[in-house]
Amino acid sequence: MKTEKIIITAALLILVGALLFLVLKPVLTGEAVRDYKTYTKAICDENNFCQDYEIACENKQVVGITPISGANIQHLADWEDPRINKSEITCE
């Protein structure tokens, strides 16, 4: 009888431990951490008016594009944007 109680208790402890591990595994391994980041980017139109935006990304998907107040400029008509990816918004 005593041996059966020990075996049942040990089996229950193993089962509870396994369930806790399965529940806590994403937290312990870092899988539960969101891949969230923000960055700023200036986007210019055909009239050389450029506005800075805050781009929010989550899990490599754009989740928000917010203009930054007061962060804009009107360039001269002959100004050329020197950036390679002028208006590309990505979360790669």
QUIDA-V639915 format. One record per residue. RES is the residue in three letters. OMEGA is omega in radians with two decimals (none if undefined). Layout:
res=RES omega=OMEGA
res=RES omega=OMEGA
This chain:
res=MET omega=3.14
res=LYS omega=3.13
res=THR omega=3.12
res=GLU omega=3.11
res=LYS omega=3.14
res=ILE omega=-3.14
res=ILE omega=3.13
res=ILE omega=3.12
res=THR omega=3.13
res=ALA omega=3.13
res=ALA omega=3.11
res=LEU omega=3.10
res=LEU omega=3.10
res=ILE omega=3.13
res=LEU omega=3.12
res=VAL omega=3.11
res=GLY omega=3.12
res=ALA omega=3.11
res=LEU omega=3.09
res=LEU omega=3.13
res=PHE omega=-3.14
res=LEU omega=3.14
res=VAL omega=-3.07
res=LEU omega=-3.08
res=LYS omega=3.13
res=PRO omega=3.13
res=VAL omega=-3.11
res=LEU omega=-3.10
res=THR omega=-3.14
res=GLY omega=3.14
res=GLU omega=-3.09
res=ALA omega=-3.12
res=VAL omega=3.12
res=ARG omega=3.01
res=ASP omega=-3.06
res=TYR omega=3.08
res=LYS omega=3.05
res=THR omega=3.02
res=TYR omega=3.13
res=THR omega=3.13
res=LYS omega=3.03
res=ALA omega=3.09
res=ILE omega=-3.08
res=CYS omega=3.11
res=ASP omega=-3.08
res=GLU omega=3.10
res=ASN omega=-3.12
res=ASN omega=2.98
res=PHE omega=-3.07
res=CYS omega=-3.14
res=GLN omega=3.05
res=ASP omega=3.12
res=TYR omega=2.96
res=GLU omega=-3.14
res=ILE omega=3.12
res=ALA omega=-3.12
res=CYS omega=3.04
res=GLU omega=-3.10
res=ASN omega=3.07
res=LYS omega=3.07
res=GLN omega=3.08
res=VAL omega=3.13
res=VAL omega=3.11
res=GLY omega=3.05
res=ILE omega=-3.04
res=THR omega=3.08
res=PRO omega=3.11
res=ILE omega=-3.08
res=SER omega=3.08
res=GLY omega=-3.11
res=ALA omega=3.11
res=ASN omega=-3.13
res=ILE omega=3.04
res=GLN omega=3.12
res=HIS omega=3.08
res=LEU omega=-3.07
res=ALA omega=-3.10
res=ASP omega=3.13
res=TRP omega=3.07
res=GLU omega=-3.14
res=ASP omega=-3.08
res=PRO omega=-3.08
res=ARG omega=3.11
res=ILE omega=3.13
res=ASN omega=-2.98
res=LYS omega=-3.05
res=SER omega=-3.08
res=GLU omega=3.10
res=ILE omega=-3.14
res=THR omega=3.09
res=CYS omega=-3.13
res=GLU omega=none
